[in-house]
Amino acid sequence: MFQFLDARGHLRSCRNCMTYASRFLLLLGLIHPKITAQSITCVARVPDRDESTSSIYALHDIENGSLLATDNGLFRFTGTSTERVPGEPIGKVWNFFDTSGAGILVGADNGLFRYRGSQIERVLGDQTGSIDDFQKSSDEVLVGTDQGLFEYDGSTAKRVSGDNIGSFQQFLEVNGNILVGAANGLFRWNGGQVKKVLGDDPGSVERIFTVLQDVLIGTKGSLFQYKNGRVNRIPGGDVGEILAIHNGQLELLLGTTNGLFRYKDGHVEKVSGEATKQVFVLHDWRSEERRVGKECR
């Protein structure tokens, strides 16, 4: 599984991701998502028909093209150029979620929208705030926002009942359970309401990730474990804020604001050696190097 940080620093996971090179090109808006890095011989910028698409945060396939989530609104790639999607005004677009027949949900910094019939429309219901992520759950779609947790029932959005999560950070589904990391701690979705997980209080949850059978929780200071329905602090001192993760065969390496740490057998320890200060990226030197083609003329 490939784990990466999105445009806003949230940890995401993907089992069938493209290479780093093609992901970088996609974020620049240079290539179509169906093109792989291995097949690229040259790259060229796609022309804008109307206004500049600026930074591109996500892409989603539609019939005869793709939707582009940009900091200048919602655009559509037609195969040769880009054009702004008509409909209600939308701000900076972060992400998409396909509802399989009922349109494509569009998350933006000014609320929840739906792409349907080649236009964009606002989803009615409670005011959601800025949309961070989506998670499917039985008959509804959970929507994580900076104003808390909401659910979309196919037509409207409403705030979920239960404990107050504060600002949303991340979803993680583990063995049929949906965990929710947020400013007020770690929560679990119980199909109709959200409940705070008991145990040691991690405070604001920044990351949730898995290592073999372990579910780990990263905060801005310590590392915790979710096990048997409870949260437990992992001994090993102040790791700082987690900036990078490398899941090796025998251990987990953590790049943090306090340097390089190692997690193994339920403990975390700082890697000895010359001081590394802050570690932003971890890369396996044994990985195959990939190259992208020259500029088109």
Salt bridges, closest charged atoms under 4 A:
ASP6 OD2 - HIS10 ND1 3.88
ASP6 OD2 - ARG12 NH2 3.08
GLU51 OE2 - ARG84 NE 3.03
GLU83 OE1 - ARG49 NH1 2.75
GLU83 OE2 - ARG76 NH2 3.03
ASP98 OD2 - HIS60 NE2 3.46
GLU121 OE2 - ARG114 NE 2.79
GLU121 OE2 - ARG116 NH2 2.86
ASP132 OD1 - ARG8 NH1 2.76
ASP133 OD2 - ARG12 NH1 3.40
ASP201 OD1 - LYS196 NZ 3.76
GLU251 OE1 - ARG262 NE 2.83
GLU269 OE2 - ARG262 NH1 2.99
ASP284 OD1 - ARG286 NE 3.02
GLU288 OE1 - ARG290 NH2 3.83
